[in-house]
């Protein structure tokens, strides 16, 4: 309840609105800086093309720049393909952790209401005993020789 009260007081005091204004202002300035950087890179690329065209001829410079950009595009796609599996596994781990935290939070929120109820202790002790029995079973069960996860 204290967290909700502090959130409401922060909203009422305008602290959140001020933070949003600061974030919006920073985003505008970073956006303008990014646009200026892209323009600078464009002119730098144009100057490199003009230099290459004077030195090697316009057709050779054009073909060289095309090949260079195609190689860069291929490398970007290759790196993306190589890292996509890792990103997917990380997303699954994060989602599982979030679901676990959500389940624990929900269980802790319901716990006082269950304990106050008439059969609440039985509702809590039954699954706990079952989990303990399952953990004992898993610990004493013989490992499956076909399971590669046990090695």
C-alpha positions, 0 to 999 in steps of 0.5 A: 500500500505504501508503494501505491501511495508514493506513486500517487504522491509522485504523480500529484507533485508533478515529478513524473511529468517533469521526468517525461519532459526531460526525457522528451527534450533529451530524445529531441536533442539526440535525434537532431544529433543523429540526423547531423551525424547521418548527414556528415557520414553521407557527405564523407561517403560522397567525398570518398566516392569522388576521390575513388572516381578521380583515381580509378574511374567512375565505373570502377568506383561505382562497382567498388562501392556497390561491392563494399556495401553488399559485403557489409550487408551480408556481414550484418545479416550473418551476424544477426543470424548467428546471434538470433539463437542466443537472443531467443534463449535469453528471451525464454529465460527472462520470460520464465523468470518473470512468470516464476516471479509472478507466480511467487508474488501471487502465491504470497498475496493469497497466502494470508487469505488461505491461512485465515480460512477454515481449511487454509492450512490443509490447502497449503500443507497438501501441495507442500508435502506433495512437492517435498515427496516429488523432490525426494523421488527425483533425488532417488530416481535412477538417471535415464541413460538416454537423457543428454541433460544429466551428463 
